[in-house]
Amino acid sequence: MMKKLLVLLAIAFAGSAFAEAEIKEVCHDKRDAKGNVVKKADGTVVQECKKIKVHKKLEGTKIEDAKKSK
């Protein structure tokens, strides 16, 4: 029982290290069916916002083309 618990905890912590991402909020102006920007009664633009996950790119070394190296 204790071994199973330790294995489950190890898997949970190992999986969380790879799934780390920054959460970013992106907003766009809302448009109606004709493509016009929707405005509130006071004249400000209505915006639609979404929260997205942004993953960091891993940097690596550049691989030369096989054709150039021959």
C-alpha positions as MATLAB code, in Angstrom:
seq = 'MMKKLLVLLAIAFAGSAFAEAEIKEVCHDKRDAKGNVVKKADGTVVQECKKIKVHKKLEGTKIEDAKKSK';
ca = [
       0.000    0.000    0.000;
       2.756    2.422    0.934;
       4.763    1.594   -2.205;
       1.752    2.334   -4.415;
       1.278    5.692   -2.713;
       4.920    6.639   -3.204;
       4.796    5.631   -6.874;
       1.656    7.720   -7.437;
       3.238   10.750   -5.758;
       6.416   10.381   -7.818;
       4.405   10.247  -11.040;
       2.338   13.273  -10.032;
       5.399   15.430   -9.313;
       7.245   14.271  -12.434;
       4.267   15.112  -14.656;
       3.837   18.610  -13.236;
       7.375   19.638  -14.211;
       6.663   19.146  -17.921;
       3.231   20.798  -18.007;
       4.260   24.226  -16.747;
       2.982   27.100  -18.893;
       2.410   30.810  -18.472;
      -1.228   31.947  -18.558;
      -1.758   35.040  -20.703;
      -4.925   37.050  -21.339;
      -5.574   38.059  -24.959;
      -8.270   40.599  -25.879;
      -9.766   41.470  -29.282;
     -12.415   43.999  -30.316;
     -15.854   42.432  -30.666;
     -17.395   42.663  -34.148;
     -20.964   42.197  -35.336;
     -22.119   40.121  -38.327;
     -21.301   42.937  -40.790;
     -17.746   43.293  -39.451;
     -18.292   46.572  -37.612;
     -16.786   47.155  -34.171;
     -19.360   46.884  -31.346;
     -19.459   49.867  -28.961;
     -21.075   50.405  -25.568;
     -23.542   53.225  -24.869;
     -20.702   55.477  -23.653;
     -18.720   54.952  -26.888;
     -16.032   52.555  -25.632;
     -15.241   49.430  -27.632;
     -16.476   46.059  -26.347;
     -13.660   43.520  -26.089;
     -13.687   39.725  -25.951;
     -10.943   38.316  -23.731;
      -9.607   34.766  -23.430;
      -7.018   33.201  -21.171;
      -4.517   31.046  -23.044;
      -1.496   28.996  -22.039;
       1.835   30.027  -23.537;
       4.568   27.402  -23.482;
       8.212   28.412  -23.583;
      10.190   27.247  -26.591;
      13.186   25.109  -25.901;
      16.383   26.377  -27.447;
      18.634   23.938  -29.213;
      21.535   23.795  -31.582;
      20.954   24.340  -35.292;
      21.269   21.253  -37.469;
      22.993   21.803  -40.794;
      21.307   20.628  -43.975;
      22.501   17.263  -45.265;
      22.860   18.672  -48.792;
      25.245   21.440  -47.684;
      27.524   19.167  -45.687;
      28.292   16.842  -48.660;
];
